[in-house]
Structures are given as C-alpha cells and as structure tokens.
C-alpha cells in the first residue's frame, strides 16, 4: 500500500466548503475542497495529502488535478484538492513582484485553512478517515510553490 495502486475504486466527497478567502482585489470568495479516498472500509485512519493545482496563481481549478488525487487514493492515501485565492487584478500591465508576493501569501493562508479544517474534522467525527500524524502538502507548479511555503513558514516568519 502507498507505492502502487492497490484499490480499484475511489470515493469522492466534492464541493466541501472549508473557508472564505479574500483575493488581492479584496473580493471575498468561498473556498472548497474535494476529498478522494479508497472505496473500502478496511482502514479508518489514512495518511492525507493536500494538493494545490497549477496556473501561475492566476488561473486553474481544483478539478485540474483530479487525476493526481485519484491516483493517490488508489494507493491508499486520502487526497485533498483545494481551491485557493487567485490573482484577480488586471493582467496587463504585468503584475508587480509585490502583488504576486501578496497572492502567494494569501494562497498559503488558504492552504493552512484547509489543513486546520481537516485537523478539526479529524479531532471530531473524522468523516474523511485521516491520520493527522501523517499530513503532507504538495501540488503542481504554483500549487507546489504554495505547498513549499506552507510547509516551511510559520507564525514567527516575516
């Protein structure tokens, strides 16, 4: 389990609201996540992987990485694909480095909110069957940048 795909079917819980985010333009938006897990009752507490999609922090959706979440779930993980706040100011002229830094900071806050949401659920009903001793973050392109910052930064960092 966890290296090769050993489960044939995946159960998906989609469109779960986990937070309200705020974009760089000041727009409030509901943030959702999708949870993928093996369709079996054999294991209750599984490692969880929280993933962000790519798109240069400008475009993309959590549905873009369905294939990756399904693959992880077939290996025995609980995989979670999250929304995060994207850049929503004009693209031309090009965004400044300060604007893009702010977008990344907001995305990191969104991923941390998703982790807190899953932690709270696990301490209660644990309806997603995760083991909070084994939590990983990752992603593709901008999603991986968000994940690296989420993993490395804490409240004591500037």
C-alpha positions as CSV (number, residue, x, y, z in Angstrom):
1,X,0.0,0.0,0.0
2,X,1.0,3.6,-0.7
3,X,3.5,2.9,-3.5
4,X,1.4,1.0,-6.0
5,X,-2.2,1.4,-6.9
6,X,-3.9,-1.3,-4.9
7,X,-7.5,-0.1,-4.8
8,X,-9.8,-0.1,-7.9
9,X,-12.4,2.3,-6.8
10,X,-12.2,5.8,-5.3
11,X,-14.9,7.6,-3.3
12,X,-15.0,11.4,-3.8
13,X,-16.6,13.9,-1.5
14,X,-16.8,17.1,-3.6
15,X,-17.5,20.7,-3.0
16,X,-16.9,20.9,0.7
17,X,-16.6,24.5,1.9
18,X,-13.6,24.9,4.2
19,X,-13.1,28.7,4.4
20,X,-13.8,32.1,3.0
21,X,-10.8,33.7,1.3
22,X,-10.0,37.2,0.2
23,X,-8.4,37.9,-3.2
24,X,-5.8,40.6,-3.8
25,X,-8.6,42.8,-5.2
26,X,-10.4,42.5,-1.9
27,X,-13.1,40.1,-3.2
28,X,-14.4,37.6,-0.7
29,X,-14.9,34.1,-2.0
30,X,-16.0,30.7,-0.7
31,X,-13.2,28.1,-0.8
32,X,-14.0,24.5,-1.4
33,X,-12.1,21.2,-1.3
34,X,-12.6,17.7,-2.7
35,X,-11.7,14.6,-0.7
36,X,-10.6,11.4,-2.5
37,X,-10.2,8.1,-0.7
38,X,-10.1,4.4,-1.4
39,X,-13.6,3.0,-1.5
40,X,-13.2,0.5,1.3
41,X,-13.9,0.3,5.0
42,X,-10.7,-1.7,5.8
43,X,-8.6,1.2,7.0
44,X,-10.0,4.2,9.0
45,X,-7.0,6.4,9.6
46,X,-5.0,7.1,6.4
47,X,-2.2,9.5,5.6
48,X,-3.5,12.6,3.9
49,X,-2.0,14.6,1.0
50,X,-3.4,18.1,0.5
51,X,-2.7,19.3,-3.1
52,X,-2.8,22.6,-4.9
53,X,-3.4,23.0,-8.7
54,X,-1.1,24.9,-11.0
55,X,-1.8,28.0,-13.1
56,X,0.8,30.7,-12.1
57,X,-1.5,31.9,-9.2
58,X,-3.7,33.4,-12.0
59,X,-5.8,30.5,-13.4
60,X,-6.8,26.9,-12.7
61,X,-9.2,25.0,-10.5
62,X,-9.0,22.1,-8.0
63,X,-10.6,19.9,-10.7
64,X,-7.4,20.2,-12.8
65,X,-5.7,17.6,-10.5
66,X,-8.5,15.1,-10.3
67,X,-6.2,12.5,-11.9
68,X,-3.5,13.0,-9.3
69,X,-5.9,12.8,-6.4
70,X,-7.5,9.6,-7.8
71,X,-4.0,8.0,-8.2
72,X,-3.0,8.8,-4.6
73,X,-6.4,7.5,-3.3
74,X,-5.9,4.2,-5.3
75,X,-2.5,3.9,-3.4
76,X,-4.3,4.2,0.0
77,X,-4.0,7.8,0.8
78,X,-6.7,10.4,1.4
79,X,-6.0,13.0,-1.2
80,X,-7.5,16.5,-1.0
81,X,-7.6,19.1,-3.8
82,X,-8.2,22.6,-2.6
83,X,-9.3,26.0,-4.0
84,X,-7.1,28.9,-3.2
85,X,-7.3,32.7,-3.9
86,X,-6.0,33.6,-7.3
87,X,-4.7,36.9,-8.7
88,X,-7.8,38.9,-9.8
89,X,-6.4,42.3,-10.8
90,X,-5.7,43.2,-14.5
91,X,-3.0,41.0,-16.1
92,X,-1.8,43.9,-18.3
93,X,0.3,45.6,-17.3
94,X,2.0,42.6,-15.8
95,X,1.6,42.1,-12.1
96,X,4.4,43.5,-9.9
97,X,6.5,41.3,-7.8
98,X,4.9,42.8,-4.7
99,X,1.4,41.9,-6.0
100,X,2.5,38.4,-6.8
101,X,4.1,38.0,-3.3
102,X,0.8,39.0,-1.8
103,X,-1.1,36.5,-3.9
104,X,1.3,33.7,-2.7
105,X,0.8,34.8,0.9
106,X,-2.9,34.6,0.5
107,X,-2.7,31.2,-1.1
108,X,-0.5,29.9,1.7
109,X,-3.1,31.2,4.2
110,X,-5.8,29.3,2.3
111,X,-3.8,26.0,2.3
112,X,-3.3,26.4,6.1
113,X,-7.0,27.0,6.5
114,X,-7.6,23.7,4.6
115,X,-5.2,21.9,7.0
116,X,-7.0,23.4,10.0
117,X,-10.3,22.3,8.6
118,X,-9.1,18.7,8.2
119,X,-7.5,18.8,11.6
120,X,-10.7,19.9,13.2
121,X,-12.7,17.2,11.4
122,X,-10.2,14.6,12.4
123,X,-10.5,15.6,16.1
124,X,-14.2,15.2,15.9
125,X,-16.1,12.9,13.6
126,X,-13.2,12.2,11.3
127,X,-15.6,11.7,8.4
128,X,-12.7,11.7,6.0
129,X,-10.7,9.0,7.8
130,X,-7.4,10.8,8.1
131,X,-4.5,10.2,10.4
132,X,-3.2,13.6,11.4
133,X,0.2,12.1,12.3
134,X,0.8,11.8,8.5
135,X,0.0,15.0,6.8
136,X,1.7,16.0,3.5
137,X,1.2,19.0,1.2
138,X,2.1,19.2,-2.4
139,X,0.9,20.4,-5.8
140,X,1.7,21.2,-9.4
141,X,3.5,24.4,-10.4
142,X,2.1,27.3,-8.4
143,X,0.4,24.7,-6.2
144,X,3.8,23.3,-5.3
145,X,5.1,26.7,-4.5
146,X,2.2,27.3,-2.2
147,X,2.8,23.9,-0.6
148,X,6.5,24.5,0.0
149,X,5.8,27.9,1.7
150,X,3.0,26.2,3.8
151,X,5.4,23.5,4.9
152,X,8.3,25.9,5.7
153,X,6.8,29.1,7.1
154,X,5.2,29.5,10.5
155,X,3.9,32.5,12.5
156,X,7.4,33.5,13.6
157,X,8.5,34.2,10.0
158,X,8.3,37.6,8.3
